[in-house]
Amino acid sequence: MPTQILVSQLIRERRTSKGLSQADLADRLGVARNTIGRWEGGTGNEPTEDNRKKLAKAIGGRPDDYLWTDEDYDKRDKLVRVRIEAAAYVRKLLAGEE
């Protein structure tokens, strides 16, 4: 069974294949550059319907290509948990508890 590509990977691959930087794509979509970074890192929110249409026009594909799957949400949830755990650990270190 083929591995499904995550939307974050798809956006990065299509953007780079078009020779666009994150800032270039952000300008075309009318969003902040860090929005593109969060989408590609899998840490942001799913692109809105309007932004999915803009992504399709700017880097190819269909708007539905940019709908998140369960795998996309799982990746984001795991990253959030790791960040929360890391922040708690740093707080303990700074408080001299570790």
N, CA, C and O atoms as a GROMACS GRO file, in nm:
protein
  392
    1MET      N    1   0.085  -0.118   0.000
    1MET     CA    2   0.000   0.000   0.000
    1MET      C    3   0.089   0.124   0.000
    1MET      O    4   0.181   0.133   0.082
    2PRO      N    5   0.065   0.222  -0.091
    2PRO     CA    6   0.150   0.340  -0.096
    2PRO      C    7   0.130   0.426   0.028
    2PRO      O    8   0.021   0.436   0.084
    3THR      N    9   0.238   0.489   0.069
    3THR     CA   10   0.232   0.579   0.182
    3THR      C   11   0.170   0.710   0.136
    3THR      O   12   0.206   0.765   0.032
    4GLN      N   13   0.075   0.758   0.215
    4GLN     CA   14   0.011   0.884   0.180
    4GLN      C   15   0.103   0.999   0.218
    4GLN      O   16   0.158   1.002   0.329
    5ILE      N   17   0.120   1.092   0.127
    5ILE     CA   18   0.202   1.208   0.155
    5ILE      C   19   0.122   1.304   0.243
    5ILE      O   20   0.003   1.326   0.220
    6LEU      N   21   0.186   1.360   0.342
    6LEU     CA   22   0.121   1.458   0.427
    6LEU      C   23   0.104   1.588   0.350
    6LEU      O   24   0.184   1.621   0.263
    7VAL      N   25  -0.001   1.661   0.382
    7VAL     CA   26  -0.026   1.789   0.316
    7VAL      C   27   0.093   1.881   0.335
    7VAL      O   28   0.129   1.956   0.244
    8SER      N   29   0.154   1.878   0.452
    8SER     CA   30   0.271   1.963   0.477
    8SER      C   31   0.383   1.933   0.377
    8SER      O   32   0.446   2.025   0.325
    9GLN      N   33   0.407   1.805   0.349
    9GLN     CA   34   0.508   1.766   0.252
    9GLN      C   35   0.468   1.807   0.111
    9GLN      O   36   0.551   1.853   0.032
   10LEU      N   37   0.341   1.790   0.079
   10LEU     CA   38   0.291   1.823  -0.053
   10LEU      C   39   0.310   1.971  -0.083
   10LEU      O   40   0.355   2.008  -0.192
   11ILE      N   41   0.276   2.056   0.013
   11ILE     CA   42   0.291   2.200  -0.007
   11ILE      C   43   0.438   2.234  -0.031
   11ILE      O   44   0.471   2.306  -0.126
   12ARG      N   45   0.526   2.181   0.054
   12ARG     CA   46   0.670   2.210   0.039
   12ARG      C   47   0.722   2.161  -0.097
   12ARG      O   48   0.791   2.235  -0.167
   13GLU      N   49   0.688   2.038  -0.134
   13GLU     CA   50   0.737   1.983  -0.260
   13GLU      C   51   0.688   2.063  -0.380
   13GLU      O   52   0.766   2.094  -0.471
   14ARG      N   53   0.560   2.096  -0.381
   14ARG     CA   54   0.507   2.172  -0.495
   14ARG      C   55   0.562   2.314  -0.498
   14ARG      O   56   0.590   2.367  -0.605
   15ARG      N   57   0.578   2.376  -0.380
   15ARG     CA   58   0.632   2.512  -0.375
   15ARG      C   59   0.774   2.515  -0.428
   15ARG      O   60   0.809   2.599  -0.511
   16THR      N   61   0.858   2.421  -0.381
   16THR     CA   62   0.998   2.422  -0.424
   16THR      C   63   1.012   2.382  -0.570
   16THR      O   64   1.102   2.430  -0.639
   17SER      N   65   0.923   2.296  -0.619
   17SER     CA   66   0.931   2.258  -0.760
   17SER      C   67   0.898   2.375  -0.851
   17SER      O   68   0.940   2.379  -0.967
   18LYS      N   69   0.822   2.471  -0.799
   18LYS     CA   70   0.791   2.593  -0.875
   18LYS      C   71   0.898   2.701  -0.856
   18LYS      O   72   0.890   2.808  -0.916
   19GLY      N   73   0.999   2.671  -0.771
   19GLY     CA   74   1.106   2.767  -0.746
   19GLY      C   75   1.064   2.884  -0.658
   19GLY      O   76   1.122   2.992  -0.665
   20LEU      N   77   0.962   2.861  -0.575
   20LEU     CA   78   0.912   2.967  -0.489
   20LEU      C   79   0.966   2.954  -0.348
   20LEU      O   80   0.981   2.843  -0.296
   21SER      N   81   0.996   3.067  -0.286
   21SER     CA   82   1.030   3.067  -0.144
   21SER      C   83   0.900   3.069  -0.065
   21SER      O   84   0.792   3.090  -0.121
   22GLN      N   85   0.910   3.048   0.065
   22GLN     CA   86   0.791   3.059   0.149
   22GLN      C   87   0.734   3.200   0.139
   22GLN      O   88   0.612   3.218   0.136
   23ALA      N   89   0.821   3.299   0.135
   23ALA     CA   90   0.776   3.439   0.125
   23ALA      C   91   0.704   3.464  -0.008
   23ALA      O   92   0.602   3.534  -0.012
   24ASP      N   93   0.756   3.407  -0.117
   24ASP     CA   94   0.691   3.422  -0.248
   24ASP      C   95   0.550   3.364  -0.246
   24ASP      O   96   0.455   3.428  -0.291
   25LEU      N   97   0.537   3.243  -0.192
   25LEU     CA   98   0.406   3.179  -0.187
   25LEU      C   99   0.312   3.257  -0.095
   25LEU      O  100   0.194   3.274  -0.127
   26ALA      N  101   0.364   3.303   0.017
   26ALA     CA  102   0.282   3.381   0.109
   26ALA      C  103   0.228   3.506   0.040
   26ALA      O  104   0.111   3.541   0.057
   27ASP      N  105   0.312   3.573  -0.037
   27ASP     CA  106   0.268   3.693  -0.111
   27ASP      C  107   0.158   3.659  -0.210
   27ASP      O  108   0.061   3.734  -0.223
   28ARG      N  109   0.171   3.548  -0.279
   28ARG     CA  110   0.070   3.508  -0.377
   28ARG      C  111  -0.063   3.475  -0.311
   28ARG      O  112  -0.170   3.497  -0.368
   29LEU      N  113  -0.056   3.421  -0.189
   29LEU     CA  114  -0.178   3.382  -0.119
   29LEU      C  115  -0.235   3.492  -0.031
   29LEU      O  116  -0.351   3.486   0.011
   30GLY      N  117  -0.153   3.594  -0.003
   30GLY     CA  118  -0.198   3.701   0.084
   30GLY      C  119  -0.200   3.660   0.231
   30GLY      O  120  -0.285   3.703   0.308
   31VAL      N  121  -0.103   3.575   0.269
   31VAL     CA  122  -0.090   3.530   0.408
   31VAL      C  123   0.051   3.564   0.455
   31VAL      O  124   0.137   3.600   0.376
   32ALA      N  125   0.074   3.552   0.586
   32ALA     CA  126   0.207   3.576   0.641
   32ALA      C  127   0.300   3.461   0.605
   32ALA      O  128   0.256   3.347   0.590
   33ARG      N  129   0.430   3.490   0.592
   33ARG     CA  130   0.527   3.386   0.560
   33ARG      C  131   0.527   3.276   0.664
   33ARG      O  132   0.545   3.159   0.631
   34ASN      N  133   0.508   3.313   0.791
   34ASN     CA  134   0.511   3.209   0.894
   34ASN      C  135   0.390   3.116   0.884
   34ASN      O  136   0.394   3.005   0.937
   35THR      N  137   0.283   3.159   0.818
   35THR     CA  138   0.169   3.070   0.792
   35THR      C  139   0.213   2.955   0.701
   35THR      O  140   0.180   2.839   0.725
   36ILE      N  141   0.288   2.989   0.597
   36ILE     CA  142   0.340   2.886   0.506
   36ILE      C  143   0.432   2.792   0.584
   36ILE      O  144   0.426   2.670   0.567
   37GLY      N  145   0.517   2.848   0.668
   37GLY     CA  146   0.608   2.766   0.749
   37GLY      C  147   0.533   2.671   0.841
   37GLY      O  148   0.574   2.556   0.858
   38ARG      N  149   0.424   2.718   0.900
   38ARG     CA  150   0.346   2.631   0.989
   38ARG      C  151   0.276   2.522   0.908
   38ARG      O  152   0.270   2.407   0.953
   39TRP      N  153   0.223   2.556   0.791
   39TRP     CA  154   0.160   2.452   0.708
   39TRP      C  155   0.263   2.346   0.670
   39TRP      O  156   0.236   2.226   0.679
   40GLU      N  157   0.381   2.391   0.627
   40GLU     CA  158   0.484   2.296   0.584
   40GLU      C  159   0.542   2.217   0.701
   40GLU      O  160   0.587   2.104   0.684
   41GLY      N  161   0.542   2.277   0.818
   41GLY     CA  162   0.591   2.207   0.936
   41GLY      C  163   0.486   2.120   1.002
   41GLY      O  164   0.516   2.045   1.094
   42GLY      N  165   0.362   2.132   0.954
   42GLY     CA  166   0.253   2.054   1.010
   42GLY      C  167   0.210   2.099   1.147
   42GLY      O  168   0.148   2.023   1.221
   43THR      N  169   0.241   2.225   1.182
   43THR     CA  170   0.209   2.273   1.316
   43THR      C  171   0.097   2.375   1.319
   43THR      O  172   0.048   2.410   1.426
   44GLY      N  173   0.057   2.424   1.204
   44GLY     CA  174  -0.048   2.525   1.200
   44GLY      C  175  -0.185   2.462   1.187
   44GLY      O  176  -0.202   2.341   1.199
   45ASN      N  177  -0.281   2.547   1.161
   45ASN     CA  178  -0.416   2.499   1.133
   45ASN      C  179  -0.426   2.462   0.986
   45ASN      O  180  -0.347   2.508   0.904
   46GLU      N  181  -0.523   2.380   0.955
   46GLU     CA  182  -0.548   2.341   0.816
   46GLU      C  183  -0.579   2.465   0.734
   46GLU      O  184  -0.650   2.554   0.782
   47PRO      N  185  -0.528   2.473   0.610
   47PRO     CA  186  -0.562   2.588   0.525
   47PRO      C  187  -0.714   2.598   0.506
   47PRO      O  188  -0.783   2.497   0.490
   48THR      N  189  -0.762   2.720   0.507
   48THR     CA  190  -0.905   2.744   0.485
   48THR      C  191  -0.942   2.706   0.342
   48THR      O  192  -0.855   2.685   0.257
   49GLU      N  193  -1.070   2.698   0.316
   49GLU     CA  194  -1.116   2.666   0.180
   49GLU      C  195  -1.062   2.767   0.080
   49GLU      O  196  -1.017   2.729  -0.028
   50ASP      N  197  -1.067   2.895   0.115
   50ASP     CA  198  -1.016   2.999   0.026
   50ASP      C  199  -0.867   2.980   0.001
   50ASP      O  200  -0.821   2.993  -0.112
   51ASN      N  201  -0.791   2.951   0.106
   51ASN     CA  202  -0.647   2.931   0.090
   51ASN      C  203  -0.615   2.802   0.014
   51ASN      O  204  -0.515   2.797  -0.056
   52ARG      N  205  -0.698   2.701   0.027
   52ARG     CA  206  -0.678   2.578  -0.053
   52ARG      C  207  -0.694   2.609  -0.202
   52ARG      O  208  -0.620   2.558  -0.285
   53LYS      N  209  -0.791   2.693  -0.234
   53LYS     CA  210  -0.810   2.734  -0.374
   53LYS      C  211  -0.689   2.812  -0.424
   53LYS      O  212  -0.642   2.791  -0.536
   54LYS      N  213  -0.639   2.903  -0.340
   54LYS     CA  214  -0.522   2.983  -0.377
   54LYS      C  215  -0.398   2.895  -0.392
   54LYS      O  216  -0.317   2.916  -0.482
   55LEU      N  217  -0.382   2.797  -0.302
   55LEU     CA  218  -0.269   2.704  -0.313
   55LEU      C  219  -0.274   2.629  -0.446
   55LEU      O  220  -0.173   2.617  -0.515
   56ALA      N  221  -0.392   2.580  -0.481
   56ALA     CA  222  -0.407   2.506  -0.607
   56ALA      C  223  -0.368   2.593  -0.726
   56ALA      O  224  -0.303   2.546  -0.819
   57LYS      N  225  -0.409   2.717  -0.723
   57LYS     CA  226  -0.376   2.807  -0.834
   57LYS      C  227  -0.228   2.841  -0.836
   57LYS      O  228  -0.168   2.849  -0.943
   58ALA      N  229  -0.168   2.859  -0.720
   58ALA     CA  230  -0.028   2.903  -0.713
   58ALA      C  231   0.071   2.790  -0.736
   58ALA      O  232   0.174   2.811  -0.800
   59ILE      N  233   0.043   2.670  -0.683
   59ILE     CA  234   0.143   2.562  -0.692
   59ILE      C  235   0.091   2.434  -0.757
   59ILE      O  236   0.162   2.335  -0.766
   60GLY      N  237  -0.034   2.438  -0.801
   60GLY     CA  238  -0.087   2.325  -0.876
   60GLY      C  239  -0.174   2.232  -0.794
   60GLY      O  240  -0.178   2.238  -0.671
   61GLY      N  241  -0.242   2.145  -0.864
   61GLY     CA  242  -0.330   2.049  -0.800
   61GLY      C  243  -0.472   2.102  -0.787
   61GLY      O  244  -0.509   2.203  -0.846
   62ARG      N  245  -0.548   2.030  -0.707
   62ARG     CA  246  -0.687   2.067  -0.680
   62ARG      C  247  -0.696   2.117  -0.536
   62ARG      O  248  -0.615   2.078  -0.452
   63PRO      N  249  -0.793   2.204  -0.506
   63PRO     CA  250  -0.809   2.250  -0.367
   63PRO      C  251  -0.820   2.136  -0.267
   63PRO      O  252  -0.768   2.145  -0.156
   64ASP      N  253  -0.887   2.028  -0.305
   64ASP     CA  254  -0.904   1.914  -0.214
   64ASP      C  255  -0.772   1.844  -0.183
   64ASP      O  256  -0.763   1.770  -0.085
   65ASP      N  257  -0.668   1.865  -0.265
   65ASP     CA  258  -0.536   1.808  -0.237
   65ASP      C  259  -0.482   1.860  -0.104
   65ASP      O  260  -0.398   1.796  -0.041
   66TYR      N  261  -0.531   1.976  -0.062
   66TYR     CA  262  -0.477   2.043   0.056
   66TYR      C  263  -0.567   2.028   0.179
   66TYR      O  264  -0.551   2.100   0.278
   67LEU      N  265  -0.663   1.934   0.171
   67LEU     CA  266  -0.742   1.899   0.289
   67LEU      C  267  -0.659   1.806   0.376
   67LEU      O  268  -0.599   1.711   0.327
   68TRP      N  269  -0.656   1.833   0.504
   68TRP     CA  270  -0.579   1.748   0.595
   68TRP      C  271  -0.645   1.612   0.612
   68TRP      O  272  -0.767   1.599   0.608
   69THR      N  273  -0.561   1.513   0.630
   69THR     CA  274  -0.606   1.377   0.658
   69THR      C  275  -0.584   1.350   0.807
   69THR      O  276  -0.530   1.433   0.879
   70ASP      N  277  -0.626   1.233   0.850
   70ASP     CA  278  -0.601   1.193   0.989
   70ASP      C  279  -0.452   1.194   1.020
   70ASP      O  280  -0.412   1.230   1.131
   71GLU      N  281  -0.369   1.155   0.923
   71GLU     CA  282  -0.225   1.153   0.944
   71GLU      C  283  -0.170   1.293   0.969
   71GLU      O  284  -0.080   1.312   1.051
   72ASP      N  285  -0.225   1.393   0.898
   72ASP     CA  286  -0.182   1.531   0.919
   72ASP      C  287  -0.215   1.577   1.061
   72ASP      O  288  -0.132   1.638   1.128
   73TYR      N  289  -0.336   1.546   1.105
   73TYR     CA  290  -0.376   1.586   1.240
   73TYR      C  291  -0.295   1.511   1.345
   73TYR      O  292  -0.259   1.569   1.448
   74ASP      N  293  -0.266   1.383   1.322
   74ASP     CA  294  -0.185   1.305   1.416
   74ASP      C  295  -0.046   1.366   1.430
   74ASP      O  296   0.006   1.378   1.541
   75LYS      N  297   0.015   1.405   1.317
   75LYS     CA  298   0.148   1.465   1.321
   75LYS      C  299   0.144   1.593   1.402
   75LYS      O  300   0.230   1.614   1.489
   76ARG      N  301   0.046   1.680   1.376
   76ARG     CA  302   0.037   1.806   1.449
   76ARG      C  303   0.019   1.780   1.598
   76ARG      O  304   0.084   1.844   1.680
   77ASP      N  305  -0.069   1.686   1.633
   77ASP     CA  306  -0.093   1.656   1.774
   77ASP      C  307   0.034   1.607   1.844
   77ASP      O  308   0.061   1.645   1.958
   78LYS      N  309   0.111   1.523   1.776
   78LYS     CA  310   0.236   1.473   1.833
   78LYS      C  311   0.335   1.586   1.854
   78LYS      O  312   0.401   1.593   1.957
   79LEU      N  313   0.346   1.676   1.756
   79LEU     CA  314   0.437   1.789   1.768
   79LEU      C  315   0.397   1.880   1.883
   79LEU      O  316   0.482   1.930   1.957
   80VAL      N  317   0.268   1.902   1.899
   80VAL     CA  318   0.219   1.986   2.009
   80VAL      C  319   0.254   1.922   2.143
   80VAL      O  320   0.300   1.990   2.235
   81ARG      N  321   0.231   1.791   2.155
   81ARG     CA  322   0.264   1.722   2.281
   81ARG      C  323   0.413   1.732   2.313
   81ARG      O  324   0.450   1.754   2.428
   82VAL      N  325   0.497   1.715   2.213
   82VAL     CA  326   0.642   1.724   2.235
   82VAL      C  327   0.679   1.864   2.281
   82VAL      O  328   0.761   1.880   2.373
   83ARG      N  329   0.622   1.965   2.220
   83ARG     CA  330   0.652   2.103   2.260
   83ARG      C  331   0.607   2.131   2.402
   83ARG      O  332   0.678   2.198   2.477
   84ILE      N  333   0.491   2.081   2.441
   84ILE     CA  334   0.441   2.101   2.577
   84ILE      C  335   0.534   2.032   2.677
   84ILE      O  336   0.569   2.090   2.780
   85GLU      N  337   0.573   1.908   2.646
   85GLU     CA  338   0.664   1.835   2.735
   85GLU      C  339   0.800   1.904   2.745
   85GLU      O  340   0.857   1.912   2.853
   86ALA      N  341   0.850   1.955   2.633
   86ALA     CA  342   0.979   2.024   2.634
   86ALA      C  343   0.970   2.152   2.717
   86ALA      O  344   1.062   2.183   2.793
   87ALA      N  345   0.862   2.226   2.703
   87ALA     CA  346   0.846   2.349   2.780
   87ALA      C  347   0.837   2.320   2.929
   87ALA      O  348   0.894   2.393   3.010
   88ALA      N  349   0.768   2.214   2.966
   88ALA     CA  350   0.758   2.177   3.108
   88ALA      C  351   0.896   2.138   3.162
   88ALA      O  352   0.930   2.173   3.275
   89TYR      N  353   0.973   2.066   3.084
   89TYR     CA  354   1.107   2.026   3.125
   89TYR      C  355   1.196   2.150   3.144
   89TYR      O  356   1.270   2.157   3.243
   90VAL      N  357   1.190   2.244   3.052
   90VAL     CA  358   1.271   2.367   3.062
   90VAL      C  359   1.231   2.446   3.186
   90VAL      O  360   1.317   2.499   3.256
   91ARG      N  361   1.101   2.454   3.214
   91ARG     CA  362   1.056   2.524   3.334
   91ARG      C  363   1.115   2.459   3.460
   91ARG      O  364   1.157   2.529   3.553
   92LYS      N  365   1.117   2.326   3.463
   92LYS     CA  366   1.175   2.254   3.578
   92LYS      C  367   1.325   2.282   3.590
   92LYS      O  368   1.377   2.302   3.699
   93LEU      N  369   1.393   2.283   3.476
   93LEU     CA  370   1.536   2.312   3.477
   93LEU      C  371   1.562   2.452   3.532
   93LEU      O  372   1.648   2.471   3.618
   94LEU      N  373   1.486   2.548   3.483
   94LEU     CA  374   1.504   2.686   3.528
   94LEU      C  375   1.470   2.705   3.676
   94LEU      O  376   1.526   2.791   3.743
   95ALA      N  377   1.380   2.624   3.724
   95ALA     CA  378   1.342   2.630   3.865
   95ALA      C  379   1.436   2.548   3.952
   95ALA      O  380   1.422   2.547   4.075
   96GLY      N  381   1.533   2.480   3.891
   96GLY     CA  382   1.628   2.400   3.966
   96GLY      C  383   1.572   2.268   4.016
   96GLY      O  384   1.626   2.209   4.110
   97GLU      N  385   1.466   2.221   3.954
   97GLU     CA  386   1.402   2.096   3.996
   97GLU      C  387   1.460   1.974   3.926
   97GLU      O  388   1.430   1.861   3.965
   98GLU      N  389   1.539   1.993   3.825
   98GLU     CA  390   1.598   1.878   3.750
   98GLU      C  391   1.747   1.879   3.768
   98GLU      O  392   1.816   1.793   3.714
   0.00000   0.00000   0.00000
